[in-house]
Amino acid sequence: MKKKTILSALVTTGVVLTLAACGNEGGNTESNGSGTEETTIKIGASNVPHAEILEFAQPILEEEGITLDITTYNDYVVPNVALDEGEIDANYFQHIPFFDAAVEENGYDFVNAGNIHIEPLAIFSQRYESLEDVEDGATVLVSNNQADWGRVIGIFEEAGLVTVKDGVDLTTATFDDIEENPKNLTFEYENDPALMTTLYQQDEAELIAINSNFAVDQDISPLDDSIAIESSSSPYANIIAVRSEDAEDPAILKLVEVLKSEEVQDFILEEWDGAVVPVKE
């Protein structure tokens, strides 16, 4: 990790960061005066569920001598910029296709340090009870986050409302890849992901696609309030992203280990009742 983002914090009980592991001359850890070393990880996260999961993991990590300094973002761009510029050591807000697209587009030297959970994307409606009820010409509001478009298409494809062209990979699909649309659904994708809950609450269209993290942040249940939800086998795992130089940093490895522990996974299942699903691997 970069020296300027590693601060003194708690006494380590099991994790000792070495200069070689951090790849930074001059030191990243400090002694507390008793011969032990201390470290803090600065991590950026979305409010829900990411920051809440990290907050649950904080006391567990403290026992390992690691303190989490959590900064929350309601944005899909700034957390990667902050990581690239060294303002934070890791971020936890994005799924794999979004991460891959951001790295390719911006040339970020990032790696995926670990898959933590899946937030199933869901379709909501104030007007229909199920996708079977959808009438001809209905409008579907989708966010402008292109990395999620294939997820939306997949839900409608599974419901038999659209088909995609042969050979199309849904993780990179766009609405131009829809081949058959017998109900003449109109897909509009101009709004920021954070606005989708407001559009649903204001009944701005027949169908609205919302990411689970934004839904639960507004007390909207993806399981109980949606009319269709993404399969739990989705490839859209949310990850811990770090700069490549920190991929093998002991503190980062411990962070991922704790987030994938049974204790944290049980918390995720109990707290969100299936709206957020831990990755088991």
Accessible surface in RSA format (square Angstrom, percent):
REM  Atomic radii and reference values for relative SASA: ProtOr
REM  Chains: A
REM  Algorithm: Lee & Richards
REM  Probe-radius: 1.40
REM  Slices: 20
REM RES _ NUM      All-atoms   Total-Side   Main-Chain    Non-polar    All polar
REM                ABS   REL    ABS   REL    ABS   REL    ABS   REL    ABS   REL
RES MET A   1     0.00   0.0   0.00   0.0   0.00   0.0   0.00   0.0   0.00   0.0
RES LYS A   2    64.19  31.3  64.19  39.4   0.00   0.0  31.34  28.2  32.85  35.0
RES LYS A   3   117.61  57.4 112.30  68.9   5.31  12.7  68.65  61.8  48.96  52.2
RES LYS A   4   138.38  67.5 113.15  69.4  25.22  60.1  81.06  73.0  57.32  61.1
RES THR A   5     2.54   1.8   2.54   2.6   0.00   0.0   2.54   3.4   0.00   0.0
RES ILE A   6    13.33   7.6   0.21   0.2  13.13  31.6   0.21   0.1  13.13  35.6
RES LEU A   7    82.91  46.2  78.13  55.9   4.78  12.0  82.50  57.9   0.41   1.1
RES SER A   8    57.07  48.2  31.79  42.4  25.28  58.2  31.05  66.1  26.03  36.5
RES ALA A   9    36.02  33.1   5.48   8.5  30.54  69.5  16.85  23.7  19.17  50.8
RES LEU A  10    64.20  35.8  63.01  45.1   1.19   3.0  64.20  45.1   0.00   0.0
RES VAL A  11    65.20  42.9  59.90  54.2   5.30  12.8  59.90  52.0   5.30  14.4
RES THR A  12    13.14   9.3   5.81   5.9   7.33  17.5   1.80   2.4  11.34  17.1
RES THR A  13   102.68  73.0  61.74  62.6  40.93  97.6  66.39  89.2  36.29  54.9
RES GLY A  14    56.13  69.2   0.00   N/A  56.13  69.2  24.56  67.4  31.57  70.7
RES VAL A  15     8.93   5.9   6.57   6.0   2.36   5.7   8.93   7.8   0.00   0.0
RES VAL A  16    88.85  58.5  75.94  68.7  12.91  31.1  75.94  66.0  12.91  35.0
RES LEU A  17     4.98   2.8   0.34   0.2   4.63  11.6   0.34   0.2   4.63  12.5
RES THR A  18    71.76  51.0  65.26  66.2   6.50  15.5  65.27  87.7   6.49   9.8
RES LEU A  19    95.43  53.1  90.09  64.5   5.33  13.4  90.32  63.4   5.10  13.7
RES ALA A  20    94.76  87.1  62.69  96.7  32.07  73.0  74.77 105.3  19.99  53.0
RES ALA A  21    32.34  29.7  11.22  17.3  21.11  48.0  23.88  33.6   8.46  22.4
RES CYS A  22     0.85   0.6   0.06   0.1   0.79   1.9   0.05   0.1   0.80   0.9
RES GLY A  23    64.96  80.1   0.00   N/A  64.96  80.1  33.03  90.7  31.93  71.5
RES ASN A  24    43.03  29.7  38.93  37.6   4.10   9.9   5.14  12.4  37.89  36.6
RES GLU A  25   166.58  95.6 146.49 110.8  20.10  47.8  62.27 120.4 104.31  85.2
RES GLY A  26    62.41  77.0   0.00   N/A  62.41  77.0  34.01  93.3  28.40  63.6
RES GLY A  27    14.00  17.3   0.00   N/A  14.00  17.3  12.20  33.5   1.80   4.0
RES ASN A  28     9.57   6.6   1.31   1.3   8.27  19.9   4.95  11.9   4.62   4.5
RES THR A  29    28.54  20.3   8.51   8.6  20.02  47.7   2.66   3.6  25.88  39.1
RES GLU A  30   104.54  60.0  98.62  74.6   5.92  14.1  34.73  67.2  69.81  57.0
RES SER A  31    70.89  59.9  42.37  56.5  28.52  65.7  37.57  80.0  33.32  46.7
RES ASN A  32    57.19  39.4  20.09  19.4  37.11  89.4  18.81  45.3  38.39  37.1
RES GLY A  33    75.09  92.6   0.00   N/A  75.09  92.6  39.13 107.4  35.95  80.5
RES SER A  34    85.04  71.9  48.42  64.6  36.62  84.4  54.91 116.9  30.13  42.2
RES GLY A  35    69.12  85.2   0.00   N/A  69.12  85.2  35.38  97.1  33.74  75.6
RES THR A  36    47.98  34.1  43.30  43.9   4.68  11.2  47.98  64.4   0.00   0.0
RES GLU A  37    54.17  31.1  53.08  40.2   1.08   2.6  13.26  25.7  40.91  33.4
RES GLU A  38    15.47   8.9  14.89  11.3   0.58   1.4   0.08   0.2  15.39  12.6
RES THR A  39     0.28   0.2   0.28   0.3   0.00   0.0   0.28   0.4   0.00   0.0
RES THR A  40     5.90   4.2   5.90   6.0   0.00   0.0   4.23   5.7   1.67   2.5
RES ILE A  41     0.00   0.0   0.00   0.0   0.00   0.0   0.00   0.0   0.00   0.0
RES LYS A  42    50.67  24.7  50.67  31.1   0.00   0.0  11.13  10.0  39.55  42.1
RES ILE A  43     0.11   0.1   0.00   0.0   0.11   0.3   0.00   0.0   0.11   0.3
RES GLY A  44     0.00   0.0   0.00   N/A   0.00   0.0   0.00   0.0   0.00   0.0
RES ALA A  45     0.00   0.0   0.00   0.0   0.00   0.0   0.00   0.0   0.00   0.0
RES SER A  46     7.74   6.5   7.70  10.3   0.04   0.1   5.10  10.9   2.64   3.7
RES ASN A  47    56.00  38.6  50.60  48.9   5.40  13.0  14.43  34.7  41.57  40.2
RES VAL A  48    14.91   9.8  12.27  11.1   2.64   6.4  12.27  10.7   2.64   7.2
RES PRO A  49     0.00   0.0   0.00   0.0   0.00   0.0   0.00   0.0   0.00   0.0
RES HIS A  50     0.54   0.3   0.54   0.4   0.00   0.0   0.54   0.6   0.00   0.0
RES ALA A  51     2.80   2.6   2.80   4.3   0.00   0.0   2.80   3.9   0.00   0.0
RES GLU A  52    57.72  33.1  54.71  41.4   3.02   7.2  19.12  37.0  38.61  31.5
RES ILE A  53     0.00   0.0   0.00   0.0   0.00   0.0   0.00   0.0   0.00   0.0
RES LEU A  54     0.00   0.0   0.00   0.0   0.00   0.0   0.00   0.0   0.00   0.0
RES GLU A  55    91.20  52.4  82.51  62.4   8.69  20.7  25.71  49.7  65.49  53.5
RES PHE A  56    65.15  32.6  54.56  33.8  10.59  27.6  62.73  38.0   2.42   6.9
RES ALA A  57     0.00   0.0   0.00   0.0   0.00   0.0   0.00   0.0   0.00   0.0
RES GLN A  58    48.88  27.3  48.45  35.4   0.43   1.0   5.65  12.0  43.22  32.8
RES PRO A  59    73.87  53.8  71.23  64.9   2.64   9.6  71.53  59.1   2.34  14.5
RES ILE A  60    34.08  19.4  32.89  24.5   1.19   2.9  33.54  24.1   0.55   1.5
RES LEU A  61     0.04   0.0   0.04   0.0   0.00   0.0   0.04   0.0   0.00   0.0
RES GLU A  62    74.84  43.0  67.47  51.0   7.36  17.5   9.19  17.8  65.64  53.6
RES GLU A  63   125.73  72.2 112.92  85.4  12.81  30.5  43.87  84.9  81.86  66.8
RES GLU A  64    48.77  28.0  48.77  36.9   0.00   0.0   0.90   1.7  47.87  39.1
RES GLY A  65     0.00   0.0   0.00   N/A   0.00   0.0   0.00   0.0   0.00   0.0
RES ILE A  66     0.07   0.0   0.00   0.0   0.07   0.2   0.00   0.0   0.07   0.2
RES THR A  67    31.84  22.6  31.61  32.0   0.23   0.5  31.24  42.0   0.59   0.9
RES LEU A  68     6.21   3.5   0.00   0.0   6.21  15.6   0.00   0.0   6.21  16.7
RES ASP A  69    56.09  39.3  50.36  50.1   5.72  13.5  14.42  33.9  41.66  41.6
RES ILE A  70    38.41  21.9  10.12   7.5  28.29  68.2  10.12   7.3  28.29  76.8
RES THR A  71    59.83  42.6  56.37  57.2   3.46   8.2  35.87  48.2  23.96  36.2
RES THR A  72    66.58  47.4  45.59  46.2  20.99  50.0  17.60  23.6  48.99  74.1
RES TYR A  73    35.16  16.4  29.05  16.5   6.10  15.9  26.45  19.9   8.71  10.7
RES ASN A  74    96.78  66.7  71.21  68.8  25.57  61.6  24.16  58.2  72.62  70.2
RES ASP A  75    56.84  39.8  48.36  48.1   8.48  20.1  17.92  42.2  38.92  38.8
RES TYR A  76    35.55  16.6  29.97  17.0   5.59  14.5  23.03  17.3  12.52  15.4
RES VAL A  77    96.84  63.7  94.04  85.1   2.80   6.7  96.76  84.1   0.08   0.2
RES VAL A  78    70.30  46.3  70.30  63.6   0.00   0.0  70.30  61.1   0.00   0.0
RES PRO A  79     0.16   0.1   0.16   0.1   0.00   0.0   0.16   0.1   0.00   0.0
RES ASN A  80     3.71   2.6   3.71   3.6   0.00   0.0   1.94   4.7   1.77   1.7
RES VAL A  81    54.54  35.9  54.02  48.9   0.52   1.3  54.54  47.4   0.00   0.0
RES ALA A  82     2.17   2.0   0.87   1.3   1.30   2.9   2.06   2.9   0.11   0.3
RES LEU A  83     0.00   0.0   0.00   0.0   0.00   0.0   0.00   0.0   0.00   0.0
RES ASP A  84    64.13  44.9  53.24  53.0  10.88  25.7   0.17   0.4  63.96  63.8
RES GLU A  85    93.85  53.9  77.50  58.6  16.35  38.9  32.65  63.2  61.19  50.0
RES GLY A  86     0.00   0.0   0.00   N/A   0.00   0.0   0.00   0.0   0.00   0.0
RES GLU A  87    98.04  56.3  86.10  65.1  11.94  28.4  36.80  71.2  61.24  50.0
RES ILE A  88     5.78   3.3   5.78   4.3   0.00   0.0   5.78   4.2   0.00   0.0
RES ASP A  89     0.00   0.0   0.00   0.0   0.00   0.0   0.00   0.0   0.00   0.0
RES ALA A  90     0.00   0.0   0.00   0.0   0.00   0.0   0.00   0.0   0.00   0.0
RES ASN A  91     0.00   0.0   0.00   0.0   0.00   0.0   0.00   0.0   0.00   0.0
RES TYR A  92     0.00   0.0   0.00   0.0   0.00   0.0   0.00   0.0   0.00   0.0
RES PHE A  93     7.00   3.5   0.89   0.6   6.11  15.9   0.89   0.5   6.11  17.5
RES GLN A  94     4.38   2.4   0.24   0.2   4.14   9.8   4.38   9.3   0.00   0.0
RES HIS A  95    12.54   6.9  11.43   7.9   1.11   2.8  11.15  11.5   1.39   1.6
RES ILE A  96    47.03  26.8  47.03  35.0   0.00   0.0  47.03  33.9   0.00   0.0
RES PRO A  97    19.57  14.3  10.79   9.8   8.78  31.9  15.29  12.6   4.27  26.6
RES PHE A  98    31.65  15.8  31.24  19.3   0.41   1.1  31.24  18.9   0.41   1.2
RES PHE A  99    14.29   7.1  14.29   8.8   0.00   0.0  14.29   8.7   0.00   0.0
RES ASP A 100    76.56  53.6  70.79  70.5   5.77  13.6  28.94  68.1  47.63  47.5
RES ALA A 101    51.53  47.4  44.29  68.3   7.24  16.5  49.39  69.6   2.13   5.7
RES ALA A 102    12.11  11.1   7.96  12.3   4.16   9.5  11.66  16.4   0.46   1.2
RES VAL A 103    37.78  24.9  36.43  33.0   1.35   3.3  36.43  31.7   1.35   3.7
RES GLU A 104   153.52  88.1 125.28  94.8  28.24  67.2  51.51  99.6 102.01  83.3
RES GLU A 105   146.47  84.1 110.60  83.7  35.87  85.4  42.32  81.9 104.15  85.0
RES ASN A 106    81.55  56.2  48.84  47.2  32.71  78.8  11.75  28.3  69.80  67.5
RES GLY A 107    63.35  78.1   0.00   N/A  63.35  78.1  34.44  94.5  28.92  64.8
RES TYR A 108    26.71  12.5  18.30  10.4   8.41  21.9  10.68   8.0  16.03  19.8
RES ASP A 109   100.23  70.2  93.29  92.8   6.95  16.4  40.55  95.4  59.68  59.5
RES PHE A 110    15.08   7.5   1.34   0.8  13.75  35.8   1.34   0.8  13.75  39.3
RES VAL A 111    47.09  31.0  43.65  39.5   3.45   8.3  47.09  40.9   0.00   0.0
RES ASN A 112    59.52  41.0  32.61  31.5  26.91  64.8  15.25  36.7  44.27  42.8
RES ALA A 113    25.28  23.2   0.93   1.4  24.35  55.4   8.70  12.3  16.58  43.9
RES GLY A 114    12.36  15.2   0.00   N/A  12.36  15.2  12.35  33.9   0.01   0.0
RES ASN A 115    28.24  19.5  27.62  26.7   0.62   1.5   0.57   1.4  27.67  26.7
RES ILE A 116     1.49   0.8   0.02   0.0   1.46   3.5   0.02   0.0   1.46   4.0
RES HIS A 117     0.00   0.0   0.00   0.0   0.00   0.0   0.00   0.0   0.00   0.0
RES ILE A 118    16.39   9.3  16.39  12.2   0.00   0.0  16.39  11.8   0.00   0.0
RES GLU A 119     8.09   4.6   7.76   5.9   0.33   0.8   3.04   5.9   5.05   4.1
RES PRO A 120     4.27   3.1   4.27   3.9   0.00   0.0   4.27   3.5   0.00   0.0
RES LEU A 121     3.68   2.1   3.68   2.6   0.00   0.0   3.68   2.6   0.00   0.0
RES ALA A 122     0.30   0.3   0.30   0.5   0.00   0.0   0.30   0.4   0.00   0.0
RES ILE A 123     0.00   0.0   0.00   0.0   0.00   0.0   0.00   0.0   0.00   0.0
RES PHE A 124     0.23   0.1   0.23   0.1   0.00   0.0   0.23   0.1   0.00   0.0
RES SER A 125    12.37  10.5   0.00   0.0  12.37  28.5   1.09   2.3  11.28  15.8
RES GLN A 126    92.99  52.0  56.55  41.3  36.43  86.7  14.96  31.9  78.02  59.2
RES ARG A 127   115.75  48.6  80.27  40.9  35.48  84.5  42.08  57.5  73.68  44.7
RES TYR A 128    27.32  12.8  19.48  11.1   7.84  20.4  16.17  12.2  11.15  13.7
RES GLU A 129   155.63  89.3 138.15 104.5  17.48  41.6  56.99 110.2  98.63  80.5
RES SER A 130    35.42  29.9  35.42  47.3   0.00   0.0  30.90  65.8   4.52   6.3
RES LEU A 131    12.11   6.7   9.97   7.1   2.13   5.4  10.35   7.3   1.76   4.7
RES GLU A 132   157.78  90.6 130.12  98.4  27.66  65.8  53.69 103.8 104.09  85.0
RES ASP A 133    69.75  48.9  54.39  54.1  15.36  36.3  21.11  49.7  48.65  48.5
RES VAL A 134     1.68   1.1   0.00   0.0   1.68   4.1   0.00   0.0   1.68   4.6
RES GLU A 135   115.29  66.2 110.32  83.5   4.97  11.8  36.39  70.4  78.90  64.4
RES ASP A 136    99.05  69.4  71.77  71.4  27.28  64.5  35.71  84.0  63.34  63.2
RES GLY A 137    38.79  47.8   0.00   N/A  38.79  47.8  19.93  54.7  18.86  42.2
RES ALA A 138     2.47   2.3   0.21   0.3   2.26   5.1   2.46   3.5   0.01   0.0
RES THR A 139    30.00  21.3  30.00  30.4   0.00   0.0   7.74  10.4  22.26  33.7
RES VAL A 140     0.00   0.0   0.00   0.0   0.00   0.0   0.00   0.0   0.00   0.0
RES LEU A 141    12.26   6.8  12.26   8.8   0.00   0.0  12.26   8.6   0.00   0.0
RES VAL A 142     2.17   1.4   1.94   1.8   0.23   0.6   1.94   1.7   0.23   0.6
RES SER A 143     4.83   4.1   3.77   5.0   1.06   2.4   2.43   5.2   2.40   3.4
RES ASN A 144    73.95  51.0  55.79  53.9  18.16  43.7  16.30  39.2  57.64  55.7
RES ASN A 145    14.12   9.7   7.99   7.7   6.13  14.8   8.32  20.0   5.80   5.6
RES GLN A 146    98.53  55.1  91.35  66.8   7.18  17.1  26.22  55.8  72.31  54.8
RES ALA A 147    13.82  12.7   3.09   4.8  10.74  24.4  10.92  15.4   2.90   7.7
RES ASP A 148     1.67   1.2   1.67   1.7   0.00   0.0   1.32   3.1   0.35   0.3
RES TRP A 149    25.40  10.2  25.40  12.3   0.00   0.0  25.40  13.5   0.00   0.0
RES GLY A 150     2.31   2.8   0.00   N/A   2.31   2.8   0.21   0.6   2.10   4.7
RES ARG A 151    10.72   4.5   4.01   2.0   6.71  16.0   5.36   7.3   5.36   3.2
RES VAL A 152     0.11   0.1   0.11   0.1   0.00   0.0   0.11   0.1   0.00   0.0
RES ILE A 153     0.00   0.0   0.00   0.0   0.00   0.0   0.00   0.0   0.00   0.0
RES GLY A 154    16.74  20.6   0.00   N/A  16.74  20.6  12.62  34.6   4.12   9.2
RES ILE A 155    12.86   7.3   8.71   6.5   4.15  10.0  10.53   7.6   2.33   6.3
RES PHE A 156     0.00   0.0   0.00   0.0   0.00   0.0   0.00   0.0   0.00   0.0
RES GLU A 157    60.69  34.8  50.49  38.2  10.20  24.3  18.15  35.1  42.54  34.7
RES GLU A 158   144.52  83.0 108.44  82.0  36.09  85.9  51.98 100.5  92.54  75.6
RES ALA A 159    50.24  46.2  13.18  20.3  37.06  84.3  26.26  37.0  23.97  63.5
RES GLY A 160    58.05  71.6   0.00   N/A  58.05  71.6  32.48  89.1  25.56  57.3
RES LEU A 161    14.38   8.0  14.38  10.3   0.00   0.0  14.38  10.1   0.00   0.0
RES VAL A 162     1.49   1.0   0.00   0.0   1.49   3.6   0.82   0.7   0.67   1.8
RES THR A 163    56.66  40.3  56.66  57.4   0.00   0.0  56.15  75.4   0.52   0.8
RES VAL A 164    23.71  15.6  13.61  12.3  10.10  24.3  13.61  11.8  10.10  27.4
RES LYS A 165    91.67  44.7  90.00  55.2   1.67   4.0  49.01  44.1  42.66  45.4
RES ASP A 166   145.06 101.6 116.84 116.3  28.22  66.7  42.49 100.0 102.56 102.3
RES GLY A 167    87.61 108.0   0.00   N/A  87.61 108.0  45.23 124.1  42.39  94.9
RES VAL A 168    42.44  27.9  17.57  15.9  24.87  59.9  22.53  19.6  19.91  54.0
RES ASP A 169    82.36  57.7  70.95  70.6  11.41  27.0  34.88  82.1  47.48  47.4
RES LEU A 170    55.04  30.7  51.62  36.9   3.42   8.6  51.62  36.3   3.42   9.2
RES THR A 171    39.66  28.2  33.73  34.2   5.92  14.1  25.37  34.1  14.29  21.6
RES THR A 172   103.44  73.6  81.45  82.6  21.99  52.4  73.07  98.1  30.37  45.9
RES ALA A 173     2.05   1.9   0.00   0.0   2.05   4.7   0.92   1.3   1.14   3.0
RES THR A 174    32.64  23.2  32.64  33.1   0.00   0.0  26.58  35.7   6.06   9.2
RES PHE A 175    23.06  11.5  11.44   7.1  11.62  30.2  11.68   7.1  11.38  32.6
RES ASP A 176   116.57  81.7 104.31 103.8  12.26  29.0  33.44  78.7  83.13  82.9
RES ASP A 177    32.65  22.9  32.65  32.5   0.00   0.0   0.12   0.3  32.53  32.4
RES ILE A 178    26.57  15.1  10.28   7.7  16.29  39.3  10.28   7.4  16.29  44.2
RES GLU A 179   108.90  62.5  79.15  59.9  29.75  70.8  23.25  45.0  85.65  69.9
RES GLU A 180    98.16  56.4  94.57  71.5   3.60   8.6  26.81  51.9  71.35  58.3
RES ASN A 181    43.53  30.0  30.00  29.0  13.53  32.6  14.73  35.5  28.80  27.8
RES PRO A 182    93.16  67.9  60.79  55.4  32.37 117.7  74.65  61.6  18.51 115.1
RES LYS A 183    61.98  30.2  61.85  37.9   0.13   0.3  43.42  39.1  18.55  19.8
RES ASN A 184    89.24  61.5  81.54  78.8   7.71  18.6  23.03  55.4  66.21  64.0
RES LEU A 185     8.99   5.0   0.00   0.0   8.99  22.6   0.00   0.0   8.99  24.2
RES THR A 186    63.60  45.2  59.75  60.6   3.86   9.2  37.75  50.7  25.85  39.1
RES PHE A 187    23.18  11.6   6.66   4.1  16.52  43.0   6.66   4.0  16.52  47.3
RES GLU A 188    78.62  45.1  74.52  56.4   4.09   9.7  22.49  43.5  56.12  45.8
RES TYR A 189    84.53  39.5  77.62  44.2   6.91  18.0  36.60  27.5  47.93  59.1
RES GLU A 190   149.45  85.8 123.19  93.2  26.26  62.5  42.29  81.8 107.16  87.5
RES ASN A 191    44.65  30.8  42.56  41.1   2.09   5.0   2.09   5.0  42.56  41.1
RES ASP A 192    67.06  47.0  64.47  64.2   2.59   6.1  19.89  46.8  47.17  47.0
RES PRO A 193     6.81   5.0   6.26   5.7   0.55   2.0   6.26   5.2   0.55   3.4
RES ALA A 194    26.32  24.2  13.65  21.1  12.67  28.8  13.65  19.2  12.67  33.6
RES LEU A 195    90.51  50.4  90.51  64.7   0.00   0.0  90.51  63.6   0.00   0.0
RES MET A 196     0.75   0.4   0.75   0.5   0.00   0.0   0.75   0.6   0.00   0.0
RES THR A 197     4.92   3.5   4.92   5.0   0.00   0.0   0.00   0.0   4.92   7.4
RES THR A 198    55.45  39.4  55.45  56.2   0.00   0.0  30.52  41.0  24.93  37.7
RES LEU A 199    28.17  15.7  28.17  20.2   0.00   0.0  28.17  19.8   0.00   0.0
RES TYR A 200    25.53  11.9  25.53  14.5   0.00   0.0   8.23   6.2  17.30  21.3
RES GLN A 201    93.63  52.4  68.04  49.7  25.59  60.9  30.39  64.7  63.24  48.0
RES GLN A 202   109.66  61.3  84.66  61.9  25.00  59.5  33.43  71.2  76.22  57.8
RES ASP A 203    56.05  39.3  46.45  46.2   9.60  22.7  17.17  40.4  38.88  38.8
RES GLU A 204    93.16  53.5  66.20  50.1  26.96  64.2  10.25  19.8  82.91  67.7
RES ALA A 205     5.28   4.9   1.59   2.4   3.69   8.4   4.10   5.8   1.18   3.1
RES GLU A 206    39.20  22.5  39.20  29.7   0.00   0.0   2.91   5.6  36.29  29.6
RES LEU A 207     0.00   0.0   0.00   0.0   0.00   0.0   0.00   0.0   0.00   0.0
RES ILE A 208     1.65   0.9   1.65   1.2   0.00   0.0   1.65   1.2   0.00   0.0
RES ALA A 209     4.14   3.8   1.33   2.1   2.81   6.4   1.34   1.9   2.80   7.4
RES ILE A 210     0.54   0.3   0.02   0.0   0.52   1.2   0.34   0.2   0.19   0.5
RES ASN A 211    11.25   7.8  10.72  10.4   0.53   1.3   0.73   1.7  10.53  10.2
RES SER A 212     0.37   0.3   0.00   0.0   0.37   0.8   0.37   0.8   0.00   0.0
RES ASN A 213     5.55   3.8   4.53   4.4   1.02   2.4   0.20   0.5   5.35   5.2
RES PHE A 214    19.57   9.8  18.72  11.6   0.85   2.2  19.11  11.6   0.46   1.3
RES ALA A 215     0.08   0.1   0.08   0.1   0.00   0.0   0.08   0.1   0.00   0.0
RES VAL A 216    25.49  16.8  11.62  10.5  13.87  33.4  13.28  11.5  12.21  33.1
RES ASP A 217    59.04  41.4  39.50  39.3  19.54  46.2   2.96   7.0  56.08  55.9
RES GLN A 218    89.52  50.1  75.13  54.9  14.39  34.3   8.55  18.2  80.98  61.4
RES ASP A 219   139.76  97.9 106.85 106.4  32.91  77.8  36.74  86.5 103.02 102.7
RES ILE A 220    11.64   6.6  10.44   7.8   1.20   2.9  11.17   8.0   0.47   1.3
RES SER A 221    34.01  28.7  30.21  40.3   3.80   8.8  26.24  55.9   7.76  10.9
RES PRO A 222     0.67   0.5   0.67   0.6   0.00   0.0   0.67   0.5   0.00   0.0
RES LEU A 223    78.30  43.6  53.47  38.3  24.82  62.4  54.41  38.2  23.89  64.3
RES ASP A 224   120.95  84.7  87.78  87.4  33.17  78.4  26.67  62.8  94.28  94.0
RES ASP A 225    60.41  42.3  45.78  45.6  14.62  34.6  11.50  27.1  48.91  48.8
RES SER A 226    21.18  17.9   3.31   4.4  17.87  41.2   0.00   0.0  21.18  29.7
RES ILE A 227    30.39  17.3   8.01   6.0  22.37  53.9  13.51   9.7  16.87  45.8
RES ALA A 228    21.67  19.9  10.47  16.2  11.21  25.5  21.28  30.0   0.40   1.1
RES ILE A 229    62.02  35.3  40.61  30.3  21.41  51.6  40.61  29.2  21.41  58.1
RES GLU A 230    19.23  11.0  12.93   9.8   6.30  15.0  10.76  20.8   8.47   6.9
RES SER A 231    52.50  44.4  40.10  53.5  12.40  28.6  35.84  76.3  16.66  23.3
RES SER A 232    76.02  64.2  60.26  80.4  15.76  36.3  24.64  52.5  51.38  72.0
RES SER A 233    97.08  82.0  65.46  87.4  31.62  72.8  55.10 117.3  41.98  58.8
RES SER A 234    12.33  10.4   0.46   0.6  11.87  27.3   6.11  13.0   6.22   8.7
RES PRO A 235    77.42  56.4  60.58  55.2  16.85  61.2  72.67  60.0   4.76  29.6
RES TYR A 236     6.28   2.9   6.26   3.6   0.02   0.1   6.16   4.6   0.13   0.2
RES ALA A 237     7.09   6.5   7.09  10.9   0.00   0.0   7.09  10.0   0.00   0.0
RES ASN A 238     6.98   4.8   6.98   6.7   0.00   0.0   0.00   0.0   6.98   6.7
RES ILE A 239     0.02   0.0   0.02   0.0   0.00   0.0   0.02   0.0   0.00   0.0
RES ILE A 240     0.00   0.0   0.00   0.0   0.00   0.0   0.00   0.0   0.00   0.0
RES ALA A 241     0.00   0.0   0.00   0.0   0.00   0.0   0.00   0.0   0.00   0.0
RES VAL A 242     0.00   0.0   0.00   0.0   0.00   0.0   0.00   0.0   0.00   0.0
RES ARG A 243    11.85   5.0  11.85   6.0   0.00   0.0  11.85  16.2   0.00   0.0
RES SER A 244    37.36  31.6  25.08  33.5  12.28  28.3  21.47  45.7  15.89  22.3
RES GLU A 245    95.13  54.6  66.42  50.3  28.71  68.4  41.34  80.0  53.79  43.9
RES ASP A 246     0.00   0.0   0.00   0.0   0.00   0.0   0.00   0.0   0.00   0.0
RES ALA A 247    27.39  25.2  22.67  35.0   4.72  10.7  22.68  31.9   4.71  12.5
RES GLU A 248   129.40  74.3 120.16  90.9   9.24  22.0  62.21 120.3  67.19  54.9
RES ASP A 249     0.12   0.1   0.00   0.0   0.12   0.3   0.00   0.0   0.12   0.1
RES PRO A 250    38.14  27.8  33.34  30.4   4.80  17.5  35.47  29.3   2.67  16.6
RES ALA A 251     0.00   0.0   0.00   0.0   0.00   0.0   0.00   0.0   0.00   0.0
RES ILE A 252     0.04   0.0   0.04   0.0   0.00   0.0   0.04   0.0   0.00   0.0
RES LEU A 253    83.60  46.6  78.41  56.1   5.19  13.1  79.14  55.6   4.46  12.0
RES LYS A 254    38.37  18.7  36.92  22.7   1.45   3.4  13.97  12.6  24.40  26.0
RES LEU A 255     0.00   0.0   0.00   0.0   0.00   0.0   0.00   0.0   0.00   0.0
RES VAL A 256    15.92  10.5  15.92  14.4   0.00   0.0  15.92  13.8   0.00   0.0
RES GLU A 257   104.10  59.8  93.93  71.1  10.17  24.2  42.05  81.3  62.05  50.7
RES VAL A 258     9.43   6.2   8.44   7.6   0.99   2.4   9.43   8.2   0.00   0.0
RES LEU A 259     0.78   0.4   0.00   0.0   0.78   2.0   0.00   0.0   0.78   2.1
RES LYS A 260    47.83  23.3  32.19  19.7  15.64  37.2  32.90  29.6  14.92  15.9
RES SER A 261    36.88  31.2  27.63  36.9   9.25  21.3  36.03  76.7   0.86   1.2
RES GLU A 262   133.78  76.8 123.87  93.7   9.91  23.6  44.50  86.1  89.28  72.9
RES GLU A 263    98.96  56.8  88.57  67.0  10.38  24.7  36.87  71.3  62.08  50.7
RES VAL A 264     0.00   0.0   0.00   0.0   0.00   0.0   0.00   0.0   0.00   0.0
RES GLN A 265    16.39   9.2  16.39  12.0   0.00   0.0   1.63   3.5  14.76  11.2
RES ASP A 266    60.41  42.3  59.34  59.1   1.07   2.5  14.53  34.2  45.88  45.8
RES PHE A 267    35.60  17.8  32.85  20.3   2.75   7.2  35.37  21.4   0.23   0.7
RES ILE A 268     0.20   0.1   0.20   0.2   0.00   0.0   0.20   0.1   0.00   0.0
RES LEU A 269    69.81  38.9  63.71  45.6   6.10  15.3  63.94  44.9   5.87  15.8
RES GLU A 270   142.67  81.9 111.47  84.3  31.21  74.3  50.75  98.2  91.93  75.1
RES GLU A 271    93.42  53.6  66.22  50.1  27.20  64.8   6.04  11.7  87.38  71.3
RES TRP A 272    24.46   9.8  15.32   7.4   9.15  21.5  11.85   6.3  12.62  20.5
RES ASP A 273   106.95  74.9 101.54 101.1   5.41  12.8  29.47  69.3  77.48  77.3
RES GLY A 274    23.81  29.4   0.00   N/A  23.81  29.4  17.80  48.8   6.01  13.5
RES ALA A 275     3.58   3.3   3.58   5.5   0.00   0.0   3.58   5.0   0.00   0.0
RES VAL A 276     0.00   0.0   0.00   0.0   0.00   0.0   0.00   0.0   0.00   0.0
RES VAL A 277    34.87  22.9  34.87  31.6   0.00   0.0  34.87  30.3   0.00   0.0
RES PRO A 278     6.79   5.0   0.47   0.4   6.32  23.0   0.47   0.4   6.32  39.3
RES VAL A 279    18.36  12.1  14.88  13.5   3.47   8.4  18.36  15.9   0.00   0.0
RES LYS A 280   145.27  70.9 112.62  69.1  32.65  77.7  95.26  85.7  50.01  53.3
RES GLU A 281   145.47  83.5  70.92  53.7  74.55 177.5  70.66 136.7  74.81  61.1
END  Absolute sums over single chains surface
CHAIN  1 A    12207.5       9321.5       2886.0       5931.9       6275.7
END  Absolute sums over all chains
TOTAL         12207.5       9321.5       2886.0       5931.9       6275.7
